[in-house]
Amino acid sequence: MTPTTHNDAWTPPATPVLAYAACDPEARLGLPSGRFTTPSGTASLLLGCLFMGLLYGATWLVSATSGGAVIWNYLTGFSGIPIPIAAISCWTIAILLIKMLKIGSQRMALRLRFMPEDPGFTLSSATVSRVITAVEATVDDPTRFMLLDRVLTSLKSIRNLGRPGDIGEVLNASAEGDESAMVSGYTLVGGFIWSVPVLGFLGTIIGLTEAIGNFGGVLEQKNNKDLDTLAAKLTDVLGGLDTAFVTTGEGLVAALVLYLFCTAVRRADERLLDDVRLYCTRHVTARVRAETT
């Protein structure tokens, strides 16, 4: 992935060695692609629906068995609360999975080298255009990569403004913008993770309400010596308690799993930002030559 270099000149490859459409997971499927590591809403929703269909489809196929019936009940019973919990969880997993794949595709740009190997080469108003040409010739749609977008923005500022010394400020501004975009990319995920245990607690309220209502029916039967009737009423009370505790447990377990997955993906996202900043420092800022007037 390194262009041929000869001192301060090099020959760009005949065809791009890196194409966004070939490595980004959304672009490869022909779906709308989000900016850098942020998935598009369309792709994540479609993948979430696919996960939901696979989960309930596979469970339905084995619902006739004793074990499958238990799983089906935990996914559909208890006043239907597990269904929205599963839907939000599948959508969240889809977002994080696409994010993880997009982080890997963005890292491909870190393998590229556009500067001549000559240690004496410096970036200046006279040489910056050749580097820009090399970037655009080596990568198809380079602005879709976080690193290359940041590098091209800084190099074009040198070419247009003629002030190489300002490149550090341009890179820092781009880094801050990318960091803000990364943080905002987890807003929807954070909302989903927060909503999952809330749905579980909603099931708690519904279950306790059912249990209390059914317990009132037991009290009405206190003078009734029909044990079968009393047993049926008590069973209804226990059913309400089941809804209360099971939905709470499902919500908390799902929230814990999603939070841990989100933490791991976010850490990978932060490492990408750190590596991009380091790349720019070593291969761009360090090559700048201050020009005097």
Phi and psi in degrees as a GROMACS rama.xvg file:
@    title "Ramachandran Plot"
@    xaxis  label "Phi"
@    yaxis  label "Psi"
@TYPE xy
-104.434  123.524  THR-2
-61.5258  154.291  PRO-3
-66.7664  131.015  THR-4
-122.363  144.448  THR-5
-141.153  101.481  HIS-6
54.8258  -115.029  ASN-7
-102.566  15.2808  ASP-8
-129.086  153.749  ALA-9
-153.821  161.548  TRP-10
-105.687  114.865  THR-11
-63.2088  152.678  PRO-12
-64.8456  153.299  PRO-13
-64.7235  -35.8685  ALA-14
-127.405  152.79  THR-15
-59.0942  140.719  PRO-16
-94.0639  -8.63201  VAL-17
-143.925  126.34  LEU-18
-125.467  132.287  ALA-19
-62.3271  -41.4455  TYR-20
-65.3893  -19.0345  ALA-21
-94.0548  -14.557  ALA-22
-120.22  -23.9011  CYS-23
-75.5949  131.779  ASP-24
-64.329  -34.2995  PRO-25
-75.4373  -44.2433  GLU-26
-63.7805  -35.0928  ALA-27
-64.0127  -29.1918  ARG-28
-92.4232  1.93188  LEU-29
75.5456  19.9518  GLY-30
-96.7401  159.286  LEU-31
-57.3475  138.883  PRO-32
-112.395  131.247  SER-33
-75.8867  169.709  GLY-34
-74.8485  125.061  ARG-35
54.5073  -110.457  PHE-36
-99.1449  5.65591  THR-37
-92.4728  121.186  THR-38
-71.3068  156.168  PRO-39
-78.1344  151.497  SER-40
-62.6976  -35.1555  GLY-41
-65.1486  -47.6782  THR-42
-64.8747  -44.2034  ALA-43
-66.788  -38.3038  SER-44
-65.7588  -42.9193  LEU-45
-63.0516  -43.2456  LEU-46
-67.7681  -37.3176  LEU-47
-62.8372  -41.1202  GLY-48
-64.3711  -36.8469  CYS-49
-64.0928  -45.2399  LEU-50
-61.1357  -41.3599  PHE-51
-62.6169  -43.6016  MET-52
-65.3099  -40.1234  GLY-53
-65.4776  -41.4313  LEU-54
-62.8044  -51.607  LEU-55
-77.0606  -31.0563  TYR-56
-66.377  -45.4321  GLY-57
-65.5529  -39.0107  ALA-58
-68.171  -38.0839  THR-59
-64.3234  -35.9485  TRP-60
-63.8696  -30.3991  LEU-61
-106.358  11.7771  VAL-62
-67.2137  -17.8797  SER-63
-75.3156  -19.2918  ALA-64
-82.685  164.547  THR-65
-65.1024  -46.333  SER-66
-67.0469  -40.7997  GLY-67
-63.5232  -35.5404  GLY-68
-64.801  -37.3573  ALA-69
-65.1996  -45.9558  VAL-70
-63.0979  -42.9101  ILE-71
-60.0958  -38.8871  TRP-72
-66.108  -39.543  ASN-73
-70.2345  -20.3643  TYR-74
-94.6746  -20.3778  LEU-75
-125.138  -22.1405  THR-76
-82.2181  -156.766  GLY-77
54.4273  54.303  PHE-78
62.714  18.9934  SER-79
76.7886  4.00018  GLY-80
-62.2647  -37.3256  ILE-81
-60.9073  -22.672  PRO-82
-66.1704  -53.1801  ILE-83
-65.3976  -30.1306  PRO-84
-62.6558  -44.5071  ILE-85
-66.6686  -38.6827  ALA-86
-63.9786  -47.4946  ALA-87
-66.5642  -38.1309  ILE-88
-64.5321  -42.6695  SER-89
-63.8237  -40.9791  CYS-90
-65.1824  -42.1035  TRP-91
-64.0438  -43.8718  THR-92
-61.7864  -38.5667  ILE-93
-62.8151  -43.6517  ALA-94
-61.1736  -47.6185  ILE-95
-68.3445  -36.1467  LEU-96
-65.9406  -44.1845  LEU-97
-63.6285  -40.1756  ILE-98
-57.4312  -46.0793  LYS-99
-60.8469  -41.8574  MET-100
-68.3972  -37.9301  LEU-101
-69.3989  -33.681  LYS-102
-61.548  -43.6155  ILE-103
-62.1982  -39.5633  GLY-104
-69.4461  -35.2962  SER-105
-67.5819  -30.6674  GLN-106
-68.1315  -20.0322  ARG-107
-60.3986  -31.1849  MET-108
-68.168  -23.7266  ALA-109
-68.4013  -16.1083  LEU-110
-81.938  -13.8263  ARG-111
-80.7015  149.356  LEU-112
-131.593  122.807  ARG-113
-110.008  -16.5515  PHE-114
-82.8787  144.863  MET-115
-58.8167  149.197  PRO-116
-70.423  -16.9728  GLU-117
-60.4546  116.551  ASP-118
-62.8783  -18.2087  PRO-119
-84.809  -4.77284  GLY-120
-70.237  135.129  PHE-121
-129.51  153.139  THR-122
-87.893  128.074  LEU-123
-148.932  177.42  SER-124
-60.1908  -26.012  SER-125
-82.7036  -26.8624  ALA-126
-107.072  -12.5449  THR-127
-66.2876  -33.0067  VAL-128
-62.847  -35.53  SER-129
-67.7125  -34.4787  ARG-130
-69.8358  -41.1862  VAL-131
-60.2061  -42.7981  ILE-132
-60.9163  -41.0401  THR-133
-64.2272  -41.6731  ALA-134
-62.7473  -48.6657  VAL-135
-68.9594  -27.4231  GLU-136
-81.1592  -27.8313  ALA-137
-85.5749  -27.8992  THR-138
-124.565  132.445  VAL-139
-85.0589  123.782  ASP-140
60.7226  57.8923  ASP-141
-66.5095  -25.4996  PRO-142
-70.316  -8.6434  THR-143
-82.8118  -8.7339  ARG-144
-98.7017  132.576  PHE-145
-55.9852  -49.1028  MET-146
-61.7027  -49.4859  LEU-147
-69.7875  -34.4882  LEU-148
-62.7989  -41.3103  ASP-149
-67.6986  -42.0151  ARG-150
-65.9119  -45.7429  VAL-151
-64.3855  -38.8229  LEU-152
-60.2076  -43.6697  THR-153
-69.5252  -41.2392  SER-154
-66.6996  -39.5882  LEU-155
-68.9691  -28.6695  LYS-156
-66.3941  -36.3474  SER-157
-64.1142  -45.0226  ILE-158
-66.2005  -40.7258  ARG-159
-81.248  -37.4944  ASN-160
-96.1738  -22.873  LEU-161
69.9852  26.59  GLY-162
-127.219  84.7483  ARG-163
-58.1617  -29.1774  PRO-164
-64.9367  -17.9584  GLY-165
-85.5917  -0.0410498  ASP-166
-63.9074  -32.871  ILE-167
-62.4006  -41.4148  GLY-168
-66.5514  -38.8724  GLU-169
-64.8225  -43.2148  VAL-170
-64.9432  -40.2744  LEU-171
-65.4404  -39.8211  ASN-172
-64.3573  -41.0169  ALA-173
-65.2722  -39.0252  SER-174
-63.6231  -41.3262  ALA-175
-65.3176  -39.4323  GLU-176
-64.7698  -41.135  GLY-177
-66.3309  -36.7997  ASP-178
-66.7306  -40.73  GLU-179
-64.2076  -40.3694  SER-180
-64.9484  -37.8778  ALA-181
-63.1652  -44.74  MET-182
-63.4839  -44.8612  VAL-183
-66.244  -23.1645  SER-184
-67.9826  -14.3849  GLY-185
-102.465  6.37799  TYR-186
-63.426  -48.1837  THR-187
-64.3956  -41.557  LEU-188
-61.4396  -44.944  VAL-189
-60.3354  -40.6366  GLY-190
-64.0722  -39.6225  GLY-191
-66.0246  -43.7547  PHE-192
-63.2325  -35.3996  ILE-193
-69.4383  -36.059  TRP-194
-74.8975  -25.7527  SER-195
-62.574  -51.8125  VAL-196
-66.6943  -27.3063  PRO-197
-63.25  -41.2846  VAL-198
-62.3819  -37.8483  LEU-199
-62.4852  -41.6663  GLY-200
-69.477  -30.6087  PHE-201
-62.6912  -40.0639  LEU-202
-62.9251  -33.4868  GLY-203
-61.7407  -45.1331  THR-204
-63.3109  -44.9849  ILE-205
-62.7712  -44.5222  ILE-206
-64.6735  -43.415  GLY-207
-66.5798  -36.2048  LEU-208
-63.2279  -42.9972  THR-209
-63.6074  -42.8379  GLU-210
-63.9452  -44.011  ALA-211
-65.4331  -42.0475  ILE-212
-62.4562  -41.9044  GLY-213
-70.9427  -31.8817  ASN-214
-66.2212  -31.815  PHE-215
-61.7842  -36.3502  GLY-216
-65.4996  -33.8844  GLY-217
-65.009  -41.245  VAL-218
-64.2973  -34.1431  LEU-219
-66.8405  -22.568  GLU-220
-96.5267  15.5867  GLN-221
-64.4658  -27.9304  LYS-222
-94.1985  1.4504  ASN-223
-90.6783  126.085  ASN-224
-91.9616  7.79905  LYS-225
-77.9081  101.734  ASP-226
-64.4393  -33.4443  LEU-227
-63.5202  -39.8844  ASP-228
-66.3192  -43.82  THR-229
-62.8191  -41.0564  LEU-230
-63.3767  -39.6396  ALA-231
-63.6565  -42.3028  ALA-232
-64.0925  -42.3949  LYS-233
-66.1881  -33.5667  LEU-234
-63.0803  -39.3699  THR-235
-63.7465  -37.9701  ASP-236
-62.4317  -45.7045  VAL-237
-65.1293  -31.9615  LEU-238
-64.0099  -40.0101  GLY-239
-64.6577  -39.2675  GLY-240
-67.201  -36.3368  LEU-241
-58.0772  -46.9336  ASP-242
-58.9448  -42.1831  THR-243
-62.2509  -50.4027  ALA-244
-81.2339  -37.8683  PHE-245
-66.8684  -46.3392  VAL-246
-64.5933  -36.6853  THR-247
-63.8922  -44.2815  THR-248
-63.4001  -42.4302  GLY-249
-63.3612  -42.6496  GLU-250
-63.6826  -43.0459  GLY-251
-68.7937  -41.4008  LEU-252
-65.0145  -44.017  VAL-253
-62.8231  -42.433  ALA-254
-63.5675  -39.1508  ALA-255
-64.2219  -46.0338  LEU-256
-62.9289  -45.0333  VAL-257
-64.8279  -39.1837  LEU-258
-64.2686  -43.5368  TYR-259
-65.328  -41.0706  LEU-260
-63.533  -43.8038  PHE-261
-62.3357  -40.7564  CYS-262
-61.458  -42.7235  THR-263
-65.2745  -43.4017  ALA-264
-67.8607  -40.1173  VAL-265
-65.4456  -37.3302  ARG-266
-62.2653  -40.9127  ARG-267
-63.62  -37.8243  ALA-268
-63.2673  -43.0988  ASP-269
-66.7681  -37.7362  GLU-270
-64.2412  -36.747  ARG-271
-62.0505  -44.7293  LEU-272
-60.2835  -42.7184  LEU-273
-63.0315  -42.7201  ASP-274
-68.7664  -36.6392  ASP-275
-65.0986  -43.1814  VAL-276
-62.0069  -43.2354  ARG-277
-64.3541  -41.0932  LEU-278
-59.2381  -46.3647  TYR-279
-63.9117  -36.8709  CYS-280
-66.4592  -44.3863  THR-281
-76.7491  -37.771  ARG-282
-108.306  -10.2135  HIS-283
-118.973  -63.6505  VAL-284
-58.9481  -40.4304  THR-285
-67.7686  -15.3414  ALA-286
-97.0629  -2.19629  ARG-287
-76.3628  136.352  VAL-288
-112.909  123.517  ARG-289
-68.3696  135.869  ALA-290
-105.675  136.975  GLU-291
-104.684  149.413  THR-292
